[in-house]
C-alpha cells in the first residue's frame, strides 16, 4: 500500500481468509472491557513497534490499524489492515517475545487496551476466548513466516553457522528471512550498507539497523525475547529439572508445575522436538481432524507457562552429577543447577544418510526436517523423501502441497510395515506422490545444490537417476544421550534403561538404602527418570511420550515420599506401606 493511498484514505480491511483475523463478538468485548481501558487514537500513532516487547493486548473499537513489516526500511510492506472488532498482536504477545511487526493507526478512532499479563491470565481462564485468540495468533505467526517477515539472516549457503542459525530460527518457529550470500542480489547491497566483510558473515539483521555478527543461538534468543537461556543459579534449588522440551518434556513441565513443584525445563535447540516439525498429526487423541505439530507444541508451551513452569531455550546440558540426595546439572556454558529430581526427555535425532558427497549439501538441499521454511525453498520443484515411517509419510504429504512431485523412497517392500494405515492410504492416493519400494539412495549430484539422485532397487540392483531439488531424510533415530555415558545405564543403542531393565544392572548398594527397586520410568539413579523417545523400549508416538512425561512426575512424587515398588520388612517386623498404583493427578 503506497503513501499516496494512505493520504487519500484508501485503507481497506484485509479479508479473513485463513481464520487469522477474527472479529470479537460484542459479548467478549464487554467482558474484556472490565479488564482494560478505552483510549482515543490519532492518525499515524504507533501502537507497538517491531523489536519491542508487547505491553498491551489491543482491540480496535473504531478506526483502522495497519500492520507493517520493516516499517521505514527498504522492504516495508503491509501485512494486514484491521477494523473495528479485531484485535492486534500475534503469538509473541502470549510467549513474551518481541513484536515482529509494527502497528500504525491509519484512521483515528478508539481502542481497548488490556495489560499483557492480565490478558495472558484471561487466555488461560476463558477457554472460548483463549482458543479464539490462540488460533488467530498461530495463524498470524505462520503468515509472517511465509512472508519472510522478522529478522534477516545474511550468510552463505555453504556456512555451517548459517545453517545453525537457520535451523534455530525454523525449529523455534520464528519469522525470518534468509539472504543467501552466494545467490541473493540483495546480499551485496546489505554488505555495503552495514560495512560487513563476507568473512564476517553470517550476520543477523533486526529492525533494519541492529546487527549481530555470527551470534550464538543464545544471543539470537535474547535478541527476540525467547526465555533467558541462563539456568538457575547454582545455589538456587529447583525440585525438578526436565532435560528436553519435546512432548514428553513439556508434559512433565505442565504436570510438575501444576502439582506445585518448582519445575525448570531446558532444551538445547527448541521447544517441540521432532513433533513440532510434523505438518499434521492425525492420530492424536482428541483431535479428530488432526493438529499440526507446531500448534500442539505452542499450546503445550502456553499451558506450561500458565502453571508457572520455567522454559529455557537454548540451554544445553553437558553433565549430570549425583551429590548427596540431589543432582547437579551442568550446562555447556559452565553454569550449574541443583535439583531433587531429574526427568530425561531429550528425545532423538534423525540419523544421517551415509551417501558419498551428501555432507556438502546438508542444510542447502538435504534436510532432516520438513517445515514451512524448507518447503518454501523448493516450490514447484520435484523432491525426494527417504524413509518408511510416520515422519516420512507426514513429510511427503506436506511437501506435496508445495513441490511439483514427491518421490517417497522406502528401503522395505511394504509401506504398511512401519507407517500407520491412515497415512499409507493418504500417501498412496495422493496424485503428486510416487512411492518407490525396495529403493535406496546411492549417490547425489549437483554443484551448488542437489539436482538429482542415483537410486537403486535393492532387489534387482538396477540403478536409475531421479530429478530432485531437495532430499528429506527420515531413516530412524539415535538418542541424545552422549553426555550420559558412564553416569547411568544405557542399552546397546544408547537409549536409557528404566524400570526392571535398570534394576537388573543397577548398583544394589545404592538402592538398598531406599528399600526399593527402580520404578517404572526410573533409571539406575534414584530420582532420575526417563520419558519419551530417549527411553529404551518406549513406543515412538507423540501420545505415548506425553503420557510418559506426565507419569514421570507422578513417580517423582513417589520418590520424594521415599515410597517405591518393593515391599520390605521393617525393623519391628511390620511391612511399611508400599507405593500405590500410578494415577493421574
Buried (B, 14 or more C-beta within 10 A) or exposed (E): BEEEEBEEEEBEBBEBEEEBBBBBEEEBBEBBBEBBEEBEBEBEBEBBBBBEEBBBBBBBBBBBBBBBBBBEBEEEBBBBBBBBBBBBBBBBBBBBBBBBBBBBBBBBBBBBBBBBEBBBEBBBEBEEBBEBBBBBBBBBBBBBBEBBBBBBBBBBBBBEBBBBBBBBBBBBBBBBBBBBBEEBEBBEEBBEEBEBEEEBBBBBBBBBEEBBEBBBBBEBBBBBBBBEBBBBEEEEEBBBBBBBBBBBBBBBBBBBBBBEBBBBBBBBBBBBBBBBBBBBBBBBEEBEEBBBBBBBBBBBBBBBBBBBBBBBBBBBBBEBEBEEEBBBBBBEBEBBBBBBBBBBBBBBBBBBBEBEEBEBBBBBBBBBBBBBBBBBBBEEBBBBBBBBBBBBBBBBBBBBEBBBBBBBBBBBEEBEEBBBEEBBEBBEEBEBBBBBBBBBBEBBBBEEBBBBBBBBBBEEEEEEEBBBBBBBBBBBBBBBBEBBEEBBBBBEEBBBBBBEBBBEEBEEEEBEEBBBBBBBBBBBBBBBBBBBBBBBEBEBBBBBBBBBBBBBBBBBBBBBEEBBBBEEEEEEEEEEEEBEEBEEE
